[in-house]
Amino acid sequence: MPHPYLEGTAKPRVFAHRGFVPADAAARGIAENTRAAFEAAVAAGAEYLESDCHLTRDGAVVLAHDADLTRIAGDPRRVAELSRAELAEVFADRGGLLTLDEALEAFPLARFNIDVKAAAAAEPAGRIAAPHAHRMLLTSFSDDIRLRALRAAASAPGIERLATSPGRGSLLRILAAVASRSRGLAARALRGVDALQIPERHRGVPIFGPRLVAAAHAAGVEVHVWTVNDPERMRSLVARGADGIITDRADLALATLR
């Protein structure tokens, strides 16, 4: 049975990557992973909101991709060095800072795909996510961070397990198992995973392909491809078995795939 996170929503799934920032909003200085970006994604029709999280100096789990503010605000300070209030001031004219708690409250019908970027954020993010397990997927490039977050969520009494996708180490094991052509090895490698969230290729090497898709689907695991902004590529990937597209252009993806 699929995880509730993957039930009752339209397929192919469209994940608004760090929200959605239309060109006119970007021209006004609106940034990704902000309240304005997620409001725009929901207004475009996105059911899934993809984001990332870090931990502030005073323990708030905030939605942000980078460890510092250089790219977003021309500010070299690290998220971990700042308080929530200091970050909110930086983001005040860039679309509005959101903590993970605030995002879950502000968008009660949305499903969240959260990539935990910092080890310090793993356990607090897991605890915040736990009551929302039906609409939350937690992941990380680091399997150690991912598993720490999942364990923290599972420690809450009476909480259903969260959906997850593999970190880099687990993904390499899955790819090796699929390459071996052993159904048993592939099934074992995919155990405990709800979705493979992968690039189409990495450094020129194909990752997404028919053998991986077949193995994932045989194990009841979905395949979501990132980050795809071209409509023709979206159509091609879905025709080849992708269950979801992670995109900066939720508007284009929804128009193309619905």
NORKAMO-V720161 format. One record per backbone hydrogen bond with DSSP energy under -1.0 kcal/mol. CO is the residue of the C=O (numbers start at 1). NH is the residue of the N-H. If there is no record, write none. Layout:
[[CO & NH] [CO & NH]]
//
This chain:
[[3 & 6] [4 & 7] [13 & 245] [15 & 17] [15 & 247] [16 & 19] [16 & 50] [18 & 33] [22 & 26] [23 & 27] [25 & 30] [26 & 29] [34 & 38] [35 & 39] [36 & 40] [37 & 20] [37 & 41] [38 & 42] [39 & 43] [40 & 44] [41 & 46] [42 & 45] [47 & 111] [48 & 16] [49 & 113] [50 & 18] [51 & 115] [52 & 64] [53 & 117] [54 & 62] [56 & 59] [60 & 56] [61 & 100] [62 & 54] [67 & 79] [69 & 73] [69 & 75] [70 & 74] [77 & 69] [78 & 81] [79 & 82] [82 & 57] [83 & 87] [84 & 88] [85 & 89] [86 & 90] [87 & 91] [91 & 94] [91 & 96] [94 & 31] [95 & 36] [96 & 35] [98 & 63] [99 & 103] [100 & 104] [101 & 105] [102 & 106] [103 & 107] [107 & 110] [111 & 49] [112 & 137] [113 & 51] [114 & 139] [115 & 53] [118 & 121] [119 & 122] [121 & 125] [122 & 126] [123 & 127] [124 & 128] [125 & 129] [126 & 130] [129 & 132] [130 & 133] [132 & 135] [133 & 136] [135 & 112] [136 & 163] [137 & 114] [139 & 116] [141 & 168] [142 & 146] [143 & 147] [144 & 148] [145 & 149] [146 & 150] [147 & 151] [148 & 152] [149 & 153] [150 & 154] [151 & 155] [153 & 156] [156 & 159] [163 & 138] [164 & 194] [164 & 195] [167 & 171] [168 & 172] [169 & 173] [170 & 174] [171 & 175] [172 & 176] [173 & 177] [174 & 178] [175 & 179] [176 & 180] [178 & 181] [182 & 186] [183 & 187] [184 & 188] [185 & 189] [186 & 190] [190 & 193] [194 & 222] [196 & 224] [198 & 226] [200 & 207] [200 & 208] [202 & 205] [205 & 202] [209 & 213] [210 & 214] [211 & 215] [212 & 216] [213 & 217] [214 & 218] [215 & 219] [216 & 221] [217 & 220] [222 & 196] [223 & 243] [223 & 244] [224 & 198] [225 & 246] [230 & 234] [231 & 235] [232 & 236] [233 & 237] [234 & 238] [235 & 239] [236 & 240] [237 & 242] [238 & 241] [243 & 13] [244 & 225] [245 & 15] [246 & 228] [247 & 17] [249 & 253] [250 & 254] [251 & 255] [252 & 256] [253 & 257] [254 & 258]]
//
